[in-house]
Amino acid sequence: METGFHFKVLYRDNDLVKLRVSASNSSFGGEADVYLGTGQLGEVATQVQGFPKSVSDTREVMLGSFDPESAGGGVSMRLYCVDRSGHAYVETKIESDRDSAGRVQSATLLVPIEATAVDSFVDELHRLDTGTATTACLRATVAVH
């Protein structure tokens, strides 16, 4: 699995979008199918646009649901800076839908990112939202230790 976040539209109609979200940091990874309302991808793009504005900038995004009564899985993403140089990460939790036995799989991981990757991701999310694209990627960078 390529590092970063990958969004792929699996289904779209007038009311909803079924999206497969995959994430990997080269050590850990996971994926979940989530359901979003029409226009929600554009809202996510607006939420993360311009990140980071400062070293204290934090953005939080929720896709799908972690509620066991809801269809599909859930993905949470928290974008934040780790130092004064603006090195940024996405802390994410990914949870699958329940299988026939009621079991859920989940992963929590950190993915290093750069501001330029966020700018490209925002553009790709807008294209997903309008239906002119079927995939969007937030590419990871090599972590600086």
N, C-alpha and C positions, 0 to 999 in steps of 0.2 A: 504494500500500500504506500502510495506517495505521501510524504509528510505534508501536513496542513489540513485544511477543511475542504471538503468537496460536497457541493450541493447538486443533486440531480433530480429534475422533475420526472416523476414516474407517471403522474396522472394530473390532468387539469380539466375543470369544467367551469361553469359560470360562478359557482359558489366557493370552491375549494381547490387546493393544490396538495397533492401527495408528493412529498419530497423525501429523498434518501439523503441523509447527512452522514458523511464519513469523516473521521478525524484520526490522525496519527501523528506522533512525535518521533517516530522511528523506534521507540522502545515499546510503546503501548498504542493501542488503537481500538476503535469501535465504530459501530454504525447503527443508525436507527431510522426507521421510516416514520415521518411525522406528518400530521395534517395541519394545514394553515388555511386561513380564510383568504379569499381573493384580496389582493392589495397588501397583505401582511409582509411580503418580501420587500416591497417598497418602503414600508415602515422600518424594517430592520436596516435597510440601506441608509435611511435618514438617521437612525440611532447611532450608527457607527461612523458615519461620514465625518471626516476631519480628525479622527483619532490619531494620535493624541494631541490635544491642544496645549497640554502642560504635563509635567511629570506626575502631577496628582490626578490627572484625568482617568476616570474609570467609567466604562460602559457595560451594561448588562443586557443580555438578550435571552429571551426564552422562546423556544420553538416547540410546538407540540405540547404534550402534557405528561407529567409524571403521575397523574391520577390513575389508579388501577381501573376505574370505571370508564375511562376514555379510550377511544380507539387510537392505535399507534403508540409511538414512544415519545420520549422527550429529550431535548437537548438544551442545556443552559451554557451560556458563554459569557465569561467576565473578562473584558479586555482591560489591562492595567499596565503601568510602567513599574519596573523593578529598581530603577536607579535614576540619578540626576542626568544621566546621558540619554535617557529616553528609551532604553532597551525595554521592549514590550513583550507581554505574554498574553495568551488566552488560556484561562483556566476553564476547563469544560467538564461537564458531566453528561454522559450519554446513557440513555436507558432504553432498552428494546421494549416492544410490545410484549404482552404476556403470551406465552405459548399455550397449547391446549391443556397442559398440566398446571397452568397458572404461574410458571416460572418466568423470571425476568433476568436478563443479563445487563450488566452495567460496567462502565469504565469511567474513571476520573483521571484526567491528564492535563499536563501543561504543554502548550505549543508556543514556541518563540516566533514572533512576527515582527515585521517592519512596517512603518507608516506607509511606504509606497505600495506594499502588498494590500493594505487596507483600502487605499484609493482605487486600485484595480478591482478589488472585491466589490466595492460599492457600485462601480459601473456595471459589473457583471450581474449583481443582484437586481439592478434596475431593468436590465435586459430580461432576466428571468421573470420579473414581475409583469412586464408587458407582453411576455410570450414570444419574444424575438430570439430567445436562447433557451437551452434546456439544462445548462450546467453553469456553475459559478465556483471559483476556487479562491480560498484565502491561503496563500502559500506560506509555509513555515520557512524560517531562516535557521541558520546554524546558531545554536545557543552559544553565547559568550560567557565563559566562566571566569 
